[in-house]
Amino acid sequence: MQKKLCEMQLGKNRITENFIENLKNHFKKHDNVKISVLKSCCRNKADIKKMAEEILKKLGKNYTAKTIGFTIALKKWRKVIR
């Protein structure tokens, strides 16, 4: 049985290839990942939405994102979205 939720933090290094690889590894075991955006990364909610879009571009089509305050909630869909 898979665990449903995993938590990560996004810091001053922002979105790197290593961060994306860690996300992909978390999605092997979890359905949802919650990313907390730290103060050292940014405190502008518009920038956080742009970061969520960038993460989705790098992950692929089977993911959706929702921003809630300074948190990005990512979900992996089981069915392939075409």
PyMOL Python script that loads the backbone (N, CA, C, O; Angstrom):
from pymol import cmd

cmd.read_pdbstr("""\
ATOM      1  N   MET A   1       0.836  -1.190   0.000  1.00  0.00           N
ATOM      2  CA  MET A   1       0.000   0.000   0.000  1.00  0.00           C
ATOM      3  C   MET A   1       0.879   1.251   0.000  1.00  0.00           C
ATOM      4  O   MET A   1       1.833   1.350   0.771  1.00  0.00           O
ATOM      5  N   GLN A   2       0.548   2.195  -0.865  1.00  0.00           N
ATOM      6  CA  GLN A   2       1.342   3.410  -0.955  1.00  0.00           C
ATOM      7  C   GLN A   2       0.930   4.418   0.098  1.00  0.00           C
ATOM      8  O   GLN A   2      -0.240   4.526   0.466  1.00  0.00           O
ATOM      9  N   LYS A   3       1.921   5.151   0.572  1.00  0.00           N
ATOM     10  CA  LYS A   3       1.640   6.280   1.429  1.00  0.00           C
ATOM     11  C   LYS A   3       1.050   7.382   0.571  1.00  0.00           C
ATOM     12  O   LYS A   3       1.458   7.540  -0.580  1.00  0.00           O
ATOM     13  N   LYS A   4       0.126   8.134   1.080  1.00  0.00           N
ATOM     14  CA  LYS A   4      -0.576   9.117   0.265  1.00  0.00           C
ATOM     15  C   LYS A   4       0.140  10.459   0.164  1.00  0.00           C
ATOM     16  O   LYS A   4       0.100  11.082  -0.897  1.00  0.00           O
ATOM     17  N   LEU A   5       0.794  10.929   1.227  1.00  0.00           N
ATOM     18  CA  LEU A   5       1.328  12.285   1.233  1.00  0.00           C
ATOM     19  C   LEU A   5       2.790  12.305   1.651  1.00  0.00           C
ATOM     20  O   LEU A   5       3.199  11.584   2.562  1.00  0.00           O
ATOM     21  N   CYS A   6       3.571  13.139   0.975  1.00  0.00           N
ATOM     22  CA  CYS A   6       4.975  13.346   1.304  1.00  0.00           C
ATOM     23  C   CYS A   6       5.220  14.845   1.339  1.00  0.00           C
ATOM     24  O   CYS A   6       4.583  15.592   0.594  1.00  0.00           O
ATOM     25  N   GLU A   7       6.124  15.294   2.185  1.00  0.00           N
ATOM     26  CA  GLU A   7       6.404  16.723   2.285  1.00  0.00           C
ATOM     27  C   GLU A   7       7.853  17.010   1.918  1.00  0.00           C
ATOM     28  O   GLU A   7       8.763  16.265   2.282  1.00  0.00           O
ATOM     29  N   MET A   8       8.050  18.118   1.182  1.00  0.00           N
ATOM     30  CA  MET A   8       9.382  18.580   0.791  1.00  0.00           C
ATOM     31  C   MET A   8       9.458  20.080   1.030  1.00  0.00           C
ATOM     32  O   MET A   8       8.447  20.742   1.267  1.00  0.00           O
ATOM     33  N   GLN A   9      10.687  20.606   0.962  1.00  0.00           N
ATOM     34  CA  GLN A   9      10.887  22.046   1.103  1.00  0.00           C
ATOM     35  C   GLN A   9      11.649  22.573  -0.100  1.00  0.00           C
ATOM     36  O   GLN A   9      12.544  21.911  -0.626  1.00  0.00           O
ATOM     37  N   LEU A  10      11.282  23.776  -0.526  1.00  0.00           N
ATOM     38  CA  LEU A  10      11.959  24.453  -1.625  1.00  0.00           C
ATOM     39  C   LEU A  10      12.665  25.659  -1.039  1.00  0.00           C
ATOM     40  O   LEU A  10      12.019  26.572  -0.525  1.00  0.00           O
ATOM     41  N   GLY A  11      13.993  25.667  -1.112  1.00  0.00           N
ATOM     42  CA  GLY A  11      14.780  26.710  -0.473  1.00  0.00           C
ATOM     43  C   GLY A  11      15.460  27.639  -1.452  1.00  0.00           C
ATOM     44  O   GLY A  11      14.992  27.843  -2.572  1.00  0.00           O
ATOM     45  N   LYS A  12      16.583  28.204  -1.007  1.00  0.00           N
ATOM     46  CA  LYS A  12      17.260  29.258  -1.770  1.00  0.00           C
ATOM     47  C   LYS A  12      17.831  28.778  -3.103  1.00  0.00           C
ATOM     48  O   LYS A  12      18.070  29.598  -3.989  1.00  0.00           O
ATOM     49  N   ASN A  13      18.057  27.477  -3.270  1.00  0.00           N
ATOM     50  CA  ASN A  13      18.567  26.977  -4.555  1.00  0.00           C
ATOM     51  C   ASN A  13      17.482  26.923  -5.621  1.00  0.00           C
ATOM     52  O   ASN A  13      17.770  26.725  -6.801  1.00  0.00           O
ATOM     53  N   ARG A  14      16.229  27.099  -5.200  1.00  0.00           N
ATOM     54  CA  ARG A  14      15.067  27.063  -6.096  1.00  0.00           C
ATOM     55  C   ARG A  14      14.947  25.725  -6.802  1.00  0.00           C
ATOM     56  O   ARG A  14      15.325  24.697  -6.240  1.00  0.00           O
ATOM     57  N   ILE A  15      14.425  25.718  -8.031  1.00  0.00           N
ATOM     58  CA  ILE A  15      14.160  24.477  -8.751  1.00  0.00           C
ATOM     59  C   ILE A  15      15.401  24.068  -9.537  1.00  0.00           C
ATOM     60  O   ILE A  15      15.781  24.729 -10.503  1.00  0.00           O
ATOM     61  N   THR A  16      16.024  22.979  -9.115  1.00  0.00           N
ATOM     62  CA  THR A  16      17.212  22.468  -9.792  1.00  0.00           C
ATOM     63  C   THR A  16      16.889  21.080 -10.354  1.00  0.00           C
ATOM     64  O   THR A  16      15.836  20.513 -10.060  1.00  0.00           O
ATOM     65  N   GLU A  17      17.790  20.551 -11.153  1.00  0.00           N
ATOM     66  CA  GLU A  17      17.608  19.195 -11.684  1.00  0.00           C
ATOM     67  C   GLU A  17      17.555  18.178 -10.545  1.00  0.00           C
ATOM     68  O   GLU A  17      16.792  17.213 -10.605  1.00  0.00           O
ATOM     69  N   ASN A  18      18.359  18.391  -9.517  1.00  0.00           N
ATOM     70  CA  ASN A  18      18.375  17.502  -8.359  1.00  0.00           C
ATOM     71  C   ASN A  18      17.022  17.526  -7.636  1.00  0.00           C
ATOM     72  O   ASN A  18      16.531  16.486  -7.199  1.00  0.00           O
ATOM     73  N   PHE A  19      16.429  18.710  -7.514  1.00  0.00           N
ATOM     74  CA  PHE A  19      15.117  18.843  -6.875  1.00  0.00           C
ATOM     75  C   PHE A  19      14.056  18.062  -7.662  1.00  0.00           C
ATOM     76  O   PHE A  19      13.225  17.373  -7.071  1.00  0.00           O
ATOM     77  N   ILE A  20      14.088  18.171  -8.992  1.00  0.00           N
ATOM     78  CA  ILE A  20      13.132  17.460  -9.846  1.00  0.00           C
ATOM     79  C   ILE A  20      13.328  15.948  -9.727  1.00  0.00           C
ATOM     80  O   ILE A  20      12.355  15.196  -9.679  1.00  0.00           O
ATOM     81  N   GLU A  21      14.584  15.503  -9.679  1.00  0.00           N
ATOM     82  CA  GLU A  21      14.859  14.065  -9.516  1.00  0.00           C
ATOM     83  C   GLU A  21      14.325  13.562  -8.173  1.00  0.00           C
ATOM     84  O   GLU A  21      13.765  12.468  -8.095  1.00  0.00           O
ATOM     85  N   ASN A  22      14.500  14.367  -7.112  1.00  0.00           N
ATOM     86  CA  ASN A  22      13.957  13.980  -5.804  1.00  0.00           C
ATOM     87  C   ASN A  22      12.439  13.880  -5.854  1.00  0.00           C
ATOM     88  O   ASN A  22      11.854  12.968  -5.271  1.00  0.00           O
ATOM     89  N   LEU A  23      11.803  14.814  -6.549  1.00  0.00           N
ATOM     90  CA  LEU A  23      10.345  14.770  -6.699  1.00  0.00           C
ATOM     91  C   LEU A  23       9.901  13.485  -7.396  1.00  0.00           C
ATOM     92  O   LEU A  23       8.965  12.819  -6.954  1.00  0.00           O
ATOM     93  N   LYS A  24      10.581  13.148  -8.485  1.00  0.00           N
ATOM     94  CA  LYS A  24      10.238  11.937  -9.218  1.00  0.00           C
ATOM     95  C   LYS A  24      10.395  10.701  -8.345  1.00  0.00           C
ATOM     96  O   LYS A  24       9.580   9.781  -8.413  1.00  0.00           O
ATOM     97  N   ASN A  25      11.447  10.678  -7.522  1.00  0.00           N
ATOM     98  CA  ASN A  25      11.648   9.547  -6.611  1.00  0.00           C
ATOM     99  C   ASN A  25      10.544   9.471  -5.560  1.00  0.00           C
ATOM    100  O   ASN A  25      10.098   8.379  -5.210  1.00  0.00           O
ATOM    101  N   HIS A  26      10.101  10.622  -5.055  1.00  0.00           N
ATOM    102  CA  HIS A  26       9.013  10.628  -4.079  1.00  0.00           C
ATOM    103  C   HIS A  26       7.719  10.116  -4.699  1.00  0.00           C
ATOM    104  O   HIS A  26       6.936   9.432  -4.040  1.00  0.00           O
ATOM    105  N   PHE A  27       7.497  10.450  -5.973  1.00  0.00           N
ATOM    106  CA  PHE A  27       6.269  10.008  -6.625  1.00  0.00           C
ATOM    107  C   PHE A  27       6.259   8.510  -6.920  1.00  0.00           C
ATOM    108  O   PHE A  27       5.209   7.964  -7.262  1.00  0.00           O
ATOM    109  N   LYS A  28       7.392   7.839  -6.798  1.00  0.00           N
ATOM    110  CA  LYS A  28       7.413   6.382  -6.949  1.00  0.00           C
ATOM    111  C   LYS A  28       6.700   5.717  -5.769  1.00  0.00           C
ATOM    112  O   LYS A  28       6.127   4.638  -5.916  1.00  0.00           O
ATOM    113  N   LYS A  29       6.735   6.365  -4.595  1.00  0.00           N
ATOM    114  CA  LYS A  29       6.146   5.791  -3.390  1.00  0.00           C
ATOM    115  C   LYS A  29       4.896   6.522  -2.914  1.00  0.00           C
ATOM    116  O   LYS A  29       4.120   5.964  -2.137  1.00  0.00           O
ATOM    117  N   HIS A  30       4.687   7.749  -3.360  1.00  0.00           N
ATOM    118  CA  HIS A  30       3.584   8.578  -2.847  1.00  0.00           C
ATOM    119  C   HIS A  30       2.707   9.074  -3.985  1.00  0.00           C
ATOM    120  O   HIS A  30       3.161   9.218  -5.120  1.00  0.00           O
ATOM    121  N   ASP A  31       1.434   9.336  -3.663  1.00  0.00           N
ATOM    122  CA  ASP A  31       0.508   9.888  -4.645  1.00  0.00           C
ATOM    123  C   ASP A  31       0.544  11.417  -4.662  1.00  0.00           C
ATOM    124  O   ASP A  31       0.399  12.037  -5.715  1.00  0.00           O
ATOM    125  N   ASN A  32       0.738  12.015  -3.491  1.00  0.00           N
ATOM    126  CA  ASN A  32       0.725  13.474  -3.355  1.00  0.00           C
ATOM    127  C   ASN A  32       2.014  13.953  -2.706  1.00  0.00           C
ATOM    128  O   ASN A  32       2.565  13.292  -1.826  1.00  0.00           O
ATOM    129  N   VAL A  33       2.488  15.112  -3.152  1.00  0.00           N
ATOM    130  CA  VAL A  33       3.659  15.733  -2.543  1.00  0.00           C
ATOM    131  C   VAL A  33       3.313  17.184  -2.231  1.00  0.00           C
ATOM    132  O   VAL A  33       2.779  17.909  -3.071  1.00  0.00           O
ATOM    133  N   LYS A  34       3.627  17.586  -1.015  1.00  0.00           N
ATOM    134  CA  LYS A  34       3.374  18.950  -0.561  1.00  0.00           C
ATOM    135  C   LYS A  34       4.725  19.646  -0.435  1.00  0.00           C
ATOM    136  O   LYS A  34       5.593  19.195   0.313  1.00  0.00           O
ATOM    137  N   ILE A  35       4.903  20.753  -1.173  1.00  0.00           N
ATOM    138  CA  ILE A  35       6.172  21.485  -1.169  1.00  0.00           C
ATOM    139  C   ILE A  35       5.977  22.796  -0.430  1.00  0.00           C
ATOM    140  O   ILE A  35       5.167  23.631  -0.834  1.00  0.00           O
ATOM    141  N   SER A  36       6.718  22.976   0.652  1.00  0.00           N
ATOM    142  CA  SER A  36       6.697  24.233   1.393  1.00  0.00           C
ATOM    143  C   SER A  36       7.762  25.154   0.821  1.00  0.00           C
ATOM    144  O   SER A  36       8.935  24.787   0.747  1.00  0.00           O
ATOM    145  N   VAL A  37       7.351  26.355   0.414  1.00  0.00           N
ATOM    146  CA  VAL A  37       8.293  27.324  -0.143  1.00  0.00           C
ATOM    147  C   VAL A  37       8.819  28.166   1.023  1.00  0.00           C
ATOM    148  O   VAL A  37       8.061  28.873   1.686  1.00  0.00           O
ATOM    149  N   LEU A  38      10.118  28.076   1.256  1.00  0.00           N
ATOM    150  CA  LEU A  38      10.723  28.773   2.389  1.00  0.00           C
ATOM    151  C   LEU A  38      10.943  30.252   2.082  1.00  0.00           C
ATOM    152  O   LEU A  38      10.942  30.665   0.922  1.00  0.00           O
ATOM    153  N   LYS A  39      11.132  31.040   3.136  1.00  0.00           N
ATOM    154  CA  LYS A  39      11.360  32.484   2.977  1.00  0.00           C
ATOM    155  C   LYS A  39      12.600  32.777   2.146  1.00  0.00           C
ATOM    156  O   LYS A  39      12.638  33.768   1.418  1.00  0.00           O
ATOM    157  N   SER A  40      13.611  31.928   2.249  1.00  0.00           N
ATOM    158  CA  SER A  40      14.854  32.148   1.514  1.00  0.00           C
ATOM    159  C   SER A  40      14.657  31.980   0.007  1.00  0.00           C
ATOM    160  O   SER A  40      15.475  32.455  -0.780  1.00  0.00           O
ATOM    161  N   CYS A  41      13.582  31.312  -0.398  1.00  0.00           N
ATOM    162  CA  CYS A  41      13.300  31.111  -1.827  1.00  0.00           C
ATOM    163  C   CYS A  41      12.538  32.305  -2.379  1.00  0.00           C
ATOM    164  O   CYS A  41      13.016  32.980  -3.290  1.00  0.00           O
ATOM    165  N   CYS A  42      11.360  32.570  -1.834  1.00  0.00           N
ATOM    166  CA  CYS A  42      10.595  33.741  -2.264  1.00  0.00           C
ATOM    167  C   CYS A  42       9.394  33.943  -1.364  1.00  0.00           C
ATOM    168  O   CYS A  42       8.952  33.011  -0.693  1.00  0.00           O
ATOM    169  N   ARG A  43       8.870  35.148  -1.347  1.00  0.00           N
ATOM    170  CA  ARG A  43       7.699  35.464  -0.548  1.00  0.00           C
ATOM    171  C   ARG A  43       6.630  36.164  -1.387  1.00  0.00           C
ATOM    172  O   ARG A  43       5.779  36.871  -0.847  1.00  0.00           O
ATOM    173  N   ASN A  44       6.673  35.970  -2.695  1.00  0.00           N
ATOM    174  CA  ASN A  44       5.705  36.570  -3.600  1.00  0.00           C
ATOM    175  C   ASN A  44       4.820  35.454  -4.149  1.00  0.00           C
ATOM    176  O   ASN A  44       5.321  34.519  -4.773  1.00  0.00           O
ATOM    177  N   LYS A  45       3.512  35.545  -3.922  1.00  0.00           N
ATOM    178  CA  LYS A  45       2.614  34.454  -4.313  1.00  0.00           C
ATOM    179  C   LYS A  45       2.530  34.269  -5.820  1.00  0.00           C
ATOM    180  O   LYS A  45       2.311  33.153  -6.289  1.00  0.00           O
ATOM    181  N   ALA A  46       2.701  35.340  -6.590  1.00  0.00           N
ATOM    182  CA  ALA A  46       2.697  35.221  -8.053  1.00  0.00           C
ATOM    183  C   ALA A  46       3.901  34.407  -8.517  1.00  0.00           C
ATOM    184  O   ALA A  46       3.787  33.596  -9.436  1.00  0.00           O
ATOM    185  N   ASP A  47       5.056  34.621  -7.881  1.00  0.00           N
ATOM    186  CA  ASP A  47       6.255  33.850  -8.226  1.00  0.00           C
ATOM    187  C   ASP A  47       6.082  32.378  -7.866  1.00  0.00           C
ATOM    188  O   ASP A  47       6.593  31.504  -8.565  1.00  0.00           O
ATOM    189  N   ILE A  48       5.371  32.105  -6.792  1.00  0.00           N
ATOM    190  CA  ILE A  48       5.145  30.716  -6.386  1.00  0.00           C
ATOM    191  C   ILE A  48       4.288  29.999  -7.427  1.00  0.00           C
ATOM    192  O   ILE A  48       4.524  28.825  -7.717  1.00  0.00           O
ATOM    193  N   LYS A  49       3.300  30.688  -7.992  1.00  0.00           N
ATOM    194  CA  LYS A  49       2.482  30.083  -9.057  1.00  0.00           C
ATOM    195  C   LYS A  49       3.327  29.793 -10.283  1.00  0.00           C
ATOM    196  O   LYS A  49       3.143  28.764 -10.933  1.00  0.00           O
ATOM    197  N   LYS A  50       4.265  30.700 -10.613  1.00  0.00           N
ATOM    198  CA  LYS A  50       5.163  30.479 -11.752  1.00  0.00           C
ATOM    199  C   LYS A  50       6.063  29.271 -11.494  1.00  0.00           C
ATOM    200  O   LYS A  50       6.327  28.483 -12.401  1.00  0.00           O
ATOM    201  N   MET A  51       6.531  29.130 -10.251  1.00  0.00           N
ATOM    202  CA  MET A  51       7.358  27.980  -9.895  1.00  0.00           C
ATOM    203  C   MET A  51       6.580  26.681 -10.033  1.00  0.00           C
ATOM    204  O   MET A  51       7.122  25.679 -10.498  1.00  0.00           O
ATOM    205  N   ALA A  52       5.307  26.689  -9.630  1.00  0.00           N
ATOM    206  CA  ALA A  52       4.467  25.493  -9.751  1.00  0.00           C
ATOM    207  C   ALA A  52       4.324  25.107 -11.224  1.00  0.00           C
ATOM    208  O   ALA A  52       4.389  23.926 -11.563  1.00  0.00           O
ATOM    209  N   GLU A  53       4.130  26.091 -12.098  1.00  0.00           N
ATOM    210  CA  GLU A  53       4.027  25.817 -13.534  1.00  0.00           C
ATOM    211  C   GLU A  53       5.328  25.251 -14.087  1.00  0.00           C
ATOM    212  O   GLU A  53       5.316  24.344 -14.918  1.00  0.00           O
ATOM    213  N   GLU A  54       6.460  25.797 -13.617  1.00  0.00           N
ATOM    214  CA  GLU A  54       7.769  25.307 -14.064  1.00  0.00           C
ATOM    215  C   GLU A  54       7.987  23.864 -13.621  1.00  0.00           C
ATOM    216  O   GLU A  54       8.502  23.049 -14.387  1.00  0.00           O
ATOM    217  N   ILE A  55       7.598  23.547 -12.389  1.00  0.00           N
ATOM    218  CA  ILE A  55       7.734  22.177 -11.880  1.00  0.00           C
ATOM    219  C   ILE A  55       6.888  21.223 -12.730  1.00  0.00           C
ATOM    220  O   ILE A  55       7.338  20.133 -13.082  1.00  0.00           O
ATOM    221  N   LEU A  56       5.656  21.643 -13.058  1.00  0.00           N
ATOM    222  CA  LEU A  56       4.784  20.795 -13.876  1.00  0.00           C
ATOM    223  C   LEU A  56       5.377  20.552 -15.261  1.00  0.00           C
ATOM    224  O   LEU A  56       5.284  19.444 -15.789  1.00  0.00           O
ATOM    225  N   LYS A  57       5.985  21.580 -15.851  1.00  0.00           N
ATOM    226  CA  LYS A  57       6.618  21.423 -17.163  1.00  0.00           C
ATOM    227  C   LYS A  57       7.714  20.372 -17.113  1.00  0.00           C
ATOM    228  O   LYS A  57       7.841  19.543 -18.014  1.00  0.00           O
ATOM    229  N   LYS A  58       8.506  20.419 -16.044  1.00  0.00           N
ATOM    230  CA  LYS A  58       9.644  19.508 -15.940  1.00  0.00           C
ATOM    231  C   LYS A  58       9.217  18.083 -15.560  1.00  0.00           C
ATOM    232  O   LYS A  58       9.903  17.124 -15.911  1.00  0.00           O
ATOM    233  N   LEU A  59       8.102  17.936 -14.853  1.00  0.00           N
ATOM    234  CA  LEU A  59       7.643  16.599 -14.448  1.00  0.00           C
ATOM    235  C   LEU A  59       6.946  15.865 -15.583  1.00  0.00           C
ATOM    236  O   LEU A  59       7.171  14.669 -15.767  1.00  0.00           O
ATOM    237  N   GLY A  60       6.118  16.544 -16.338  1.00  0.00           N
ATOM    238  CA  GLY A  60       5.390  15.887 -17.424  1.00  0.00           C
ATOM    239  C   GLY A  60       3.893  16.102 -17.329  1.00  0.00           C
ATOM    240  O   GLY A  60       3.424  16.936 -16.555  1.00  0.00           O
ATOM    241  N   LYS A  61       3.135  15.336 -18.130  1.00  0.00           N
ATOM    242  CA  LYS A  61       1.693  15.552 -18.269  1.00  0.00           C
ATOM    243  C   LYS A  61       0.843  14.941 -17.168  1.00  0.00           C
ATOM    244  O   LYS A  61      -0.288  15.383 -16.970  1.00  0.00           O
ATOM    245  N   ASN A  62       1.330  13.960 -16.454  1.00  0.00           N
ATOM    246  CA  ASN A  62       0.490  13.221 -15.499  1.00  0.00           C
ATOM    247  C   ASN A  62       0.390  13.876 -14.126  1.00  0.00           C
ATOM    248  O   ASN A  62       0.027  13.209 -13.157  1.00  0.00           O
ATOM    249  N   TYR A  63       0.699  15.150 -14.021  1.00  0.00           N
ATOM    250  CA  TYR A  63       0.722  15.821 -12.724  1.00  0.00           C
ATOM    251  C   TYR A  63      -0.129  17.088 -12.758  1.00  0.00           C
ATOM    252  O   TYR A  63      -0.276  17.721 -13.803  1.00  0.00           O
ATOM    253  N   THR A  64      -0.683  17.447 -11.608  1.00  0.00           N
ATOM    254  CA  THR A  64      -1.371  18.719 -11.454  1.00  0.00           C
ATOM    255  C   THR A  64      -0.843  19.397 -10.202  1.00  0.00           C
ATOM    256  O   THR A  64      -0.327  18.745  -9.294  1.00  0.00           O
ATOM    257  N   ALA A  65      -0.982  20.723 -10.167  1.00  0.00           N
ATOM    258  CA  ALA A  65      -0.484  21.486  -9.024  1.00  0.00           C
ATOM    259  C   ALA A  65      -1.541  22.473  -8.562  1.00  0.00           C
ATOM    260  O   ALA A  65      -2.342  22.973  -9.351  1.00  0.00           O
ATOM    261  N   LYS A  66      -1.521  22.741  -7.261  1.00  0.00           N
ATOM    262  CA  LYS A  66      -2.403  23.735  -6.666  1.00  0.00           C
ATOM    263  C   LYS A  66      -1.584  24.516  -5.658  1.00  0.00           C
ATOM    264  O   LYS A  66      -0.886  23.924  -4.835  1.00  0.00           O
ATOM    265  N   THR A  67      -1.659  25.837  -5.713  1.00  0.00           N
ATOM    266  CA  THR A  67      -0.919  26.647  -4.745  1.00  0.00           C
ATOM    267  C   THR A  67      -1.882  27.118  -3.663  1.00  0.00           C
ATOM    268  O   THR A  67      -2.962  27.635  -3.946  1.00  0.00           O
ATOM    269  N   ILE A  68      -1.466  26.925  -2.429  1.00  0.00           N
ATOM    270  CA  ILE A  68      -2.237  27.349  -1.265  1.00  0.00           C
ATOM    271  C   ILE A  68      -1.290  28.139  -0.380  1.00  0.00           C
ATOM    272  O   ILE A  68      -0.471  27.554   0.329  1.00  0.00           O
ATOM    273  N   GLY A  69      -1.390  29.450  -0.412  1.00  0.00           N
ATOM    274  CA  GLY A  69      -0.474  30.281   0.356  1.00  0.00           C
ATOM    275  C   GLY A  69       0.945  30.102  -0.141  1.00  0.00           C
ATOM    276  O   GLY A  69       1.227  30.349  -1.313  1.00  0.00           O
ATOM    277  N   PHE A  70       1.840  29.676   0.734  1.00  0.00           N
ATOM    278  CA  PHE A  70       3.234  29.451   0.370  1.00  0.00           C
ATOM    279  C   PHE A  70       3.537  27.959   0.245  1.00  0.00           C
ATOM    280  O   PHE A  70       4.651  27.513   0.519  1.00  0.00           O
ATOM    281  N   THR A  71       2.535  27.204  -0.171  1.00  0.00           N
ATOM    282  CA  THR A  71       2.663  25.763  -0.335  1.00  0.00           C
ATOM    283  C   THR A  71       2.188  25.366  -1.729  1.00  0.00           C
ATOM    284  O   THR A  71       1.192  25.887  -2.231  1.00  0.00           O
ATOM    285  N   ILE A  72       2.915  24.438  -2.344  1.00  0.00           N
ATOM    286  CA  ILE A  72       2.520  23.888  -3.635  1.00  0.00           C
ATOM    287  C   ILE A  72       2.142  22.428  -3.400  1.00  0.00           C
ATOM    288  O   ILE A  72       2.953  21.638  -2.919  1.00  0.00           O
ATOM    289  N   ALA A  73       0.905  22.079  -3.743  1.00  0.00           N
ATOM    290  CA  ALA A  73       0.444  20.699  -3.601  1.00  0.00           C
ATOM    291  C   ALA A  73       0.454  20.055  -4.985  1.00  0.00           C
ATOM    292  O   ALA A  73      -0.226  20.522  -5.899  1.00  0.00           O
ATOM    293  N   LEU A  74       1.226  18.981  -5.132  1.00  0.00           N
ATOM    294  CA  LEU A  74       1.322  18.266  -6.405  1.00  0.00           C
ATOM    295  C   LEU A  74       0.629  16.918  -6.293  1.00  0.00           C
ATOM    296  O   LEU A  74       0.697  16.256  -5.257  1.00  0.00           O
ATOM    297  N   LYS A  75      -0.036  16.520  -7.364  1.00  0.00           N
ATOM    298  CA  LYS A  75      -0.718  15.233  -7.385  1.00  0.00           C
ATOM    299  C   LYS A  75      -0.364  14.514  -8.674  1.00  0.00           C
ATOM    300  O   LYS A  75      -0.321  15.113  -9.748  1.00  0.00           O
ATOM    301  N   LYS A  76      -0.112  13.212  -8.544  1.00  0.00           N
ATOM    302  CA  LYS A  76       0.157  12.379  -9.715  1.00  0.00           C
ATOM    303  C   LYS A  76      -1.115  11.594 -10.026  1.00  0.00           C
ATOM    304  O   LYS A  76      -1.712  10.977  -9.143  1.00  0.00           O
ATOM    305  N   TRP A  77      -1.518  11.630 -11.295  1.00  0.00           N
ATOM    306  CA  TRP A  77      -2.700  10.905 -11.729  1.00  0.00           C
ATOM    307  C   TRP A  77      -2.309   9.515 -12.185  1.00  0.00           C
ATOM    308  O   TRP A  77      -1.255   9.334 -12.795  1.00  0.00           O
ATOM    309  N   ARG A  78      -3.133   8.549 -11.901  1.00  0.00           N
ATOM    310  CA  ARG A  78      -2.848   7.177 -12.299  1.00  0.00           C
ATOM    311  C   ARG A  78      -3.026   6.987 -13.800  1.00  0.00           C
ATOM    312  O   ARG A  78      -2.212   6.322 -14.440  1.00  0.00           O
ATOM    313  N   LYS A  79      -4.085   7.566 -14.368  1.00  0.00           N
ATOM    314  CA  LYS A  79      -4.336   7.437 -15.788  1.00  0.00           C
ATOM    315  C   LYS A  79      -3.524   8.474 -16.544  1.00  0.00           C
ATOM    316  O   LYS A  79      -3.273   9.570 -16.043  1.00  0.00           O
ATOM    317  N   VAL A  80      -3.122   8.121 -17.734  1.00  0.00           N
ATOM    318  CA  VAL A  80      -2.336   9.022 -18.571  1.00  0.00           C
ATOM    319  C   VAL A  80      -3.274  10.065 -19.177  1.00  0.00           C
ATOM    320  O   VAL A  80      -4.286   9.724 -19.790  1.00  0.00           O
ATOM    321  N   ILE A  81      -2.923  11.342 -18.996  1.00  0.00           N
ATOM    322  CA  ILE A  81      -3.687  12.437 -19.591  1.00  0.00           C
ATOM    323  C   ILE A  81      -3.153  12.677 -20.988  1.00  0.00           C
ATOM    324  O   ILE A  81      -1.949  12.846 -21.180  1.00  0.00           O
ATOM    325  N   ARG A  82      -4.050  12.692 -21.967  1.00  0.00           N
ATOM    326  CA  ARG A  82      -3.609  12.880 -23.360  1.00  0.00           C
ATOM    327  C   ARG A  82      -4.060  14.185 -23.923  1.00  0.00           C
ATOM    328  O   ARG A  82      -3.771  14.492 -25.080  1.00  0.00           O
TER     329      ARG A  82
END
""", "prot")
cmd.dss("prot")
cmd.show_as("cartoon", "prot")
cmd.util.cbc("prot")
cmd.orient("prot")
